Amino acid sequence: MATSVLDNMLYKKGFTSETMGNIFSEKNSIQKLLDVEAVLARAQAKIGMIPVEAAEIITEKAKYEIIDLAELERQYAVTSHPFIPLLKAFTKNCGNAGQYVHWGATTQDIMDTAMILQVKEAYNEIFEKLLELNRSLVKMSKQHRDLIMMGRTNGQHALPITLGFKFAVWTAETQRHILRITECKDRLFVGQFSGAVGTLASIGKQGINVRQLMFQELGLQEPVITWNTSRDNLVEFASVVGIMASTMGKIGNEVYTLQKQEFSELEDHIAAGSVGSSTMPHKRNPFEALQIVSLSRLLRTVVFEAYETLENEHERDPRSLSLEYDYIGRMCCMAAAALDKTIRLVDNLVVNEKSFERNMSLLQGLVYSEAVMMKLGEEIGRENAHELVHKLAMQATEKSVPFKDVLLSSEVISGRFTEDEIDELLKPENYLGLAQQFVDNVLSKNHDLLQDTQ
């Protein structure tokens, strides 16, 4: 039975990557739990807490392939516990050495540490894809640095910008995502080994040595104190992923909008053999873009779920842990899918330069009203200039005539500026502000950022 898009053959390829699917597979989840038990045994053997021979057997038997999965299901029906069935099966497989399995540990020690190992693998996948998306956006920022298009505010034509400027804004967002996800790494990759209530009472002072050896081998940080009921490390990661998803959603939504025939400025690449509609043969639907938007919305809902794990009772509260079993894998899978799709969208984006030119002239020069107002303001003051230019702009709109004609008919304007000077004010390349300089600033910062992350 498939109750999630991640389980459904028809949908799952659109909601995860193959690598991320493997990271959060049943096999890898169980293997990580066994790995932690084996590392615990080896650490305890090194300090003489358990026999070396027992640790060797525990390590040898810590393999997913020899676990009786059918027995796990039967035991779960009896215990209703997510880990005890596996622990029983593993202990049984170890024979006499099984008495040393899980020595001094509690379920959450093993499950939290195993989960962090999975998150670490997922983090590396997400981080590499984020860097790739950043590189794709940088390429587009450079390539279209000087390609003039209409900038829009409140859904309306505003002032000219360049397409490179639009991409540079998104590039700058990915720069901040790279910083955020890098900064949370040390707080995130922290193991858990603290016993029943977090005090390591079961093995006392030796527990510090065991913990050091465990996490050194696993490549994790040691906690200063237990984080049984402190899930902020994971929630921070979820928050970063949620913010990152919003950038991808913004890119997808912009392409989705600008592909409408009324704009026709950007277009999701349509692969050979792709079909837009089962009934309308002419359709060229922006499937990649719309799927990115959908994934972005789903990922933001995960952030709310993550925040529900922050308030816990006493020294342990499994009610929060149950939420993590659901949201962490789902979040990472969807984040990987969103990144893959956004990279493909950007890399294969169709740019329709003729549409940019056409749309720039739709309002017959009205988008340069600010340029005229600022120039006129030098003569008669900004407020007076704004009032007059607004009046002239409304006349041009109502009569559907070129803005230039209305400007020339005004004695105030024509008495101060020649027709050639007005023409210069109505050229988009003369009112780009510092758009290209800002693109260059972003590209320069990107070079420095990537140098620091290597």
C-alpha positions in Angstrom: 0.0 0.0 0.0 1.4 3.4 -1.0 0.2 6.2 1.3 2.9 8.7 0.4 4.3 10.0 -2.9 7.7 8.6 -1.7 6.2 5.1 -1.7 4.2 5.4 -4.9 5.8 4.1 -8.2 3.9 6.7 -10.2 5.2 9.7 -8.2 8.3 8.9 -6.2 10.9 9.8 -8.9 9.5 13.3 -8.8 9.8 13.7 -5.1 13.3 12.3 -4.3 16.6 11.4 -5.8 17.9 7.9 -6.1 20.8 8.6 -3.7 18.5 10.2 -1.1 16.1 7.3 -1.4 18.9 5.0 -0.6 20.0 7.0 2.4 16.6 6.8 4.0 15.8 3.3 2.8 14.8 0.6 5.3 18.1 -1.1 4.7 20.3 1.9 5.4 18.2 2.9 8.5 18.6 -0.6 10.0 22.2 -0.8 9.1 23.0 2.6 10.7 21.4 1.3 14.0 23.6 -1.8 13.8 26.6 0.3 13.0 26.2 2.4 16.1 25.7 -0.8 18.3 29.0 -2.2 16.8 30.9 1.0 17.3 29.7 1.2 20.9 30.9 -2.4 21.5 34.3 -1.6 20.0 34.7 1.5 22.1 33.8 -0.4 25.3 36.2 -3.2 24.4 39.1 -0.7 24.0 38.7 0.4 27.6 38.1 -3.1 28.9 34.4 -2.6 29.7 33.5 -5.7 27.6 35.6 -8.5 26.2 37.4 -7.9 22.9 36.1 -11.2 21.6 32.5 -10.1 22.2 33.0 -6.8 20.4 34.4 -8.7 17.4 31.4 -11.0 17.2 29.0 -8.0 17.7 30.8 -6.2 14.8 30.7 -9.3 12.6 27.0 -9.8 13.2 26.0 -6.1 12.7 24.8 -6.7 9.1 21.4 -5.9 7.7 21.5 -9.0 5.5 21.4 -11.4 8.5 18.5 -9.8 10.3 15.2 -11.7 10.2 12.9 -9.0 8.9 9.8 -11.1 9.2 10.6 -11.6 12.9 11.1 -7.9 13.3 7.5 -7.3 12.1 6.2 -10.0 14.4 8.0 -8.5 17.4 6.9 -5.0 16.6 3.3 -6.2 16.8 4.0 -7.5 20.3 6.2 -4.6 21.7 5.0 -1.6 19.7 8.5 -0.3 20.1 10.5 1.0 17.1 13.9 -0.5 18.3 13.4 -3.4 20.7 12.5 -5.9 18.0 15.8 -5.1 16.1 17.7 -5.2 19.4 16.3 -8.6 20.2 17.0 -10.1 16.8 20.5 -8.6 16.8 21.3 -9.9 20.3 20.1 -13.4 19.3 22.4 -13.4 16.3 25.4 -12.6 18.4 25.0 -15.7 20.6 26.8 -15.6 23.9 28.3 -12.2 22.9 24.8 -10.8 22.8 24.9 -10.2 26.6 27.2 -7.3 25.8 25.1 -5.8 23.1 23.7 -2.3 24.0 25.8 -2.2 27.2 24.9 0.8 29.3 23.0 2.4 26.4 19.4 3.4 26.0 17.3 3.3 22.8 17.5 7.0 22.2 21.3 6.9 22.2 21.3 4.4 19.4 18.4 5.9 17.4 19.5 9.5 17.6 23.1 8.7 16.7 22.0 6.5 13.8 19.6 9.2 12.6 22.4 11.8 12.7 24.6 9.5 10.5 21.8 9.4 8.0 21.3 13.2 8.2 25.0 13.6 7.6 24.8 11.6 4.4 21.8 13.6 3.4 23.4 16.9 4.3 26.4 16.1 2.0 24.0 15.3 -0.9 22.0 18.5 -0.3 25.1 20.7 0.1 26.7 19.4 -3.2 23.4 20.1 -5.1 23.1 23.5 -3.5 26.6 24.4 -4.8 25.6 23.1 -8.2 22.5 25.3 -8.2 24.6 28.2 -7.2 27.0 27.6 -10.1 24.1 27.4 -12.5 22.7 30.7 -11.3 26.1 32.3 -11.6 26.4 31.2 -15.2 23.0 32.8 -16.0 23.9 36.0 -14.1 27.0 36.3 -16.2 25.5 35.3 -19.5 22.5 37.7 -19.2 24.2 40.6 -17.3 23.3 43.1 -20.0 20.1 41.6 -21.4 17.4 44.3 -20.7 14.0 43.2 -19.5 11.1 44.8 -17.7 11.2 44.9 -14.0 7.8 44.5 -12.3 6.5 45.5 -8.9 3.0 44.7 -7.6 2.6 42.6 -10.8 2.9 45.7 -12.9 5.6 47.1 -15.2 7.9 49.2 -13.1 11.5 50.0 -14.4 14.0 48.3 -16.7 16.4 45.8 -15.2 18.5 43.0 -16.8 17.8 39.3 -16.7 21.3 38.9 -15.2 20.2 41.2 -12.3 17.2 38.9 -11.6 19.4 35.8 -11.6 22.0 37.6 -9.4 19.3 38.2 -6.8 18.7 34.5 -6.7 22.4 33.8 -6.7 22.8 36.0 -3.6 20.1 34.0 -1.9 22.0 30.7 -2.6 25.1 32.3 -1.2 23.3 32.9 2.1 21.9 29.4 2.1 25.5 28.1 1.6 26.6 30.1 4.7 23.6 29.0 6.8 23.9 25.3 6.0 27.7 25.4 6.6 27.3 27.2 9.9 24.8 24.7 11.3 27.0 21.7 10.4 29.0 21.5 13.7 25.8 21.9 15.7 24.0 19.2 13.7 26.6 16.4 13.5 26.6 15.6 17.2 26.2 12.1 18.5 24.1 10.9 21.4 25.3 8.6 24.2 24.0 9.7 27.6 22.0 6.8 29.1 18.4 6.7 30.4 18.0 10.3 31.6 21.2 11.8 30.1 23.5 11.4 33.1 25.4 8.2 32.0 24.6 6.7 35.4 24.8 3.2 33.9 28.5 3.3 33.3 29.6 6.5 35.1 32.9 8.2 34.4 34.0 5.6 31.9 31.1 6.8 29.8 33.1 9.9 28.7 35.9 7.7 27.3 33.4 5.4 25.5 31.6 8.4 24.0 34.9 10.0 22.8 35.9 6.7 21.1 32.5 6.2 19.6 32.1 9.6 18.1 35.7 9.8 16.9 35.2 6.7 14.9 31.8 7.9 13.6 33.1 11.3 12.7 30.6 13.1 15.0 31.0 15.9 17.6 30.6 15.1 21.3 27.7 16.8 23.0 28.4 19.0 26.0 25.3 17.6 27.6 22.5 15.3 26.5 20.2 16.6 23.8 17.4 14.0 24.6 14.8 16.8 24.8 16.7 19.5 22.9 15.9 19.1 19.2 17.0 22.5 18.1 20.0 21.2 16.1 17.6 19.3 13.8 15.0 22.1 13.7 17.7 24.5 12.7 18.6 22.3 9.8 14.9 22.0 8.8 14.6 25.7 8.9 17.6 26.2 6.6 16.1 23.7 4.2 12.8 25.5 4.3 14.3 28.8 3.5 16.3 27.2 0.7 13.2 25.6 -0.6 11.5 29.1 -0.8 14.2 30.3 -3.1 13.7 27.4 -5.4 9.9 27.9 -5.3 10.5 31.6 -6.2 12.5 30.6 -9.2 10.0 28.0 -10.3 7.1 30.4 -9.8 8.8 33.2 -11.8 9.4 30.8 -14.7 5.9 29.5 -14.4 4.5 33.1 -14.6 6.9 34.4 -17.3 6.1 31.4 -19.6 2.5 32.5 -19.9 1.8 33.6 -23.4 1.0 37.1 -22.1 4.7 37.3 -21.2 6.5 34.6 -23.2 9.9 35.8 -21.7 11.2 32.6 -20.1 10.3 29.0 -20.9 10.8 25.6 -19.2 12.7 23.4 -21.7 10.4 21.0 -23.4 12.2 17.7 -24.0 11.6 15.7 -27.2 8.6 13.4 -26.7 7.2 15.4 -23.8 3.4 15.9 -23.8 1.8 18.9 -22.2 -1.8 17.7 -22.1 -3.7 14.5 -22.7 -6.4 16.5 -24.6 -4.9 19.7 -25.9 -2.0 18.9 -28.3 -0.8 22.5 -28.4 0.0 22.8 -24.7 3.6 23.4 -23.6 3.2 23.2 -19.9 6.0 24.3 -17.5 6.1 21.0 -15.6 9.6 21.4 -14.1 8.7 24.8 -12.8 5.4 23.8 -11.3 6.8 20.8 -9.6 9.5 22.9 -8.0 6.8 25.2 -6.6 4.8 22.2 -5.3 7.9 20.8 -3.6 8.7 24.1 -2.1 5.3 24.3 -0.5 5.5 20.8 0.9 9.0 21.5 2.3 7.7 24.6 4.1 5.1 22.5 5.8 7.8 20.2 7.1 9.4 23.2 9.0 6.2 23.6 11.0 6.3 19.9 11.8 9.9 20.2 12.9 9.0 23.1 15.3 6.5 20.8 17.0 9.5 18.8 18.4 11.0 21.6 20.4 8.8 21.5 23.5 9.2 18.3 25.5 8.5 17.0 29.0 11.1 16.2 31.6 14.2 14.3 30.5 12.8 12.4 27.5 9.7 12.7 25.5 9.2 10.2 22.7 6.2 12.1 21.3 8.7 14.4 19.6 10.9 11.6 18.3 7.9 10.0 16.5 7.6 13.2 14.4 11.2 13.0 13.5 10.8 9.5 12.1 8.4 11.0 9.6 9.7 14.5 8.7 13.4 14.2 8.5 13.6 11.6 5.7 10.7 13.1 3.8 12.3 16.6 4.0 15.7 15.5 2.8 14.2 13.4 -0.1 12.0 16.3 -1.3 14.9 18.8 -0.9 17.1 16.7 -3.1 14.3 16.5 -5.7 13.7 20.2 -5.6 17.4 21.0 -6.1 17.7 18.5 -9.0 14.7 20.1 -10.7 15.8 23.7 -10.1 19.3 22.9 -11.5 17.7 21.4 -14.6 15.3 24.2 -15.0 18.0 26.9 -14.8 20.5 25.0 -17.0 18.0 24.4 -19.8 15.9 27.6 -19.5 14.8 29.1 -22.8 15.2 32.9 -22.9 13.0 34.7 -25.5 14.8 38.0 -26.1 12.3 39.2 -28.7 9.6 39.0 -26.0 11.7 41.1 -23.7 11.9 43.8 -26.4 8.2 43.6 -27.2 7.2 43.8 -23.5 9.5 46.8 -22.9 7.4 48.8 -25.3 3.9 47.7 -24.2 3.3 50.9 -22.2 4.7 53.1 -24.9 7.4 54.7 -22.8 5.4 55.2 -19.5 7.9 53.0 -17.6 10.4 55.9 -17.9 8.2 58.3 -16.0 10.5 58.2 -13.0 13.5 59.1 -15.2 11.6 62.1 -16.5 10.4 63.1 -13.1 13.9 62.9 -11.6 15.4 65.0 -14.4 12.6 67.5 -14.3 12.8 67.6 -10.5 16.3 69.2 -10.9 14.5 72.1 -12.5 11.2 72.5 -10.5 11.6 70.3 -7.5 10.7 66.6 -7.0 7.2 67.1 -5.7 6.1 69.5 -8.4 7.8 67.2 -11.0 6.0 64.2 -9.6 2.6 65.9 -9.8 3.1 67.0 -13.4 4.6 63.8 -14.7 1.8 61.8 -13.0 -0.8 63.9 -14.7 0.9 63.5 -18.1 1.3 59.7 -17.5 -2.5 59.4 -16.8 -3.2 61.3 -20.0 -1.1 59.0 -22.0 -2.7 55.9 -20.4 -6.3 57.2 -20.9 -5.7 58.2 -24.5 -3.5 55.2 -25.3 -0.8 57.4 -26.9 3.0 57.3 -26.7 4.3 58.9 -23.5 6.8 60.9 -25.6 3.9 62.7 -27.5 2.3 63.8 -24.2 5.7 65.0 -22.9 6.3 67.1 -26.0 2.8 68.6 -25.7 3.6 70.0 -22.2 5.0 73.5 -22.2 6.8 72.8 -18.9 8.6 69.8 -20.4 9.2 71.1 -24.0 10.4 74.4 -22.6 13.2 72.7 -20.7 14.2 69.7 -22.8 14.8 69.1 -26.4 13.2 66.2 -28.3 16.7 64.5 -28.4 17.0 64.9 -24.6 13.6 63.4 -24.1 14.5 60.5 -26.4 17.6 59.9 -24.2 15.4 59.8 -21.1 13.1 57.2 -22.7 15.9 54.7 -23.5 16.0 51.6 -21.2 19.8 51.4 -21.3 20.0 54.9 -19.7 17.9 54.0 -16.7 19.3 50.7 -15.5 20.8 52.3 -12.5 23.5 50.1 -11.0 22.0 46.8 -12.1 25.1 45.5 -13.9 27.4 46.7 -11.1 25.2 44.8 -8.6 25.5 41.7 -10.7 29.3 42.1 -10.7 29.2 42.5 -6.9 27.3 39.2 -6.5 29.7 37.4 -8.8 32.7 38.7 -7.0 31.3 37.7 -3.6 30.5 34.2 -5.0 34.1 33.6 -6.0 35.3 34.5 -2.5 32.5 32.4 -0.9 33.3 29.2 -2.9 37.0 29.6 -2.1 36.1 29.7 1.6 33.9 26.6 1.4 36.5 24.4 -0.2 
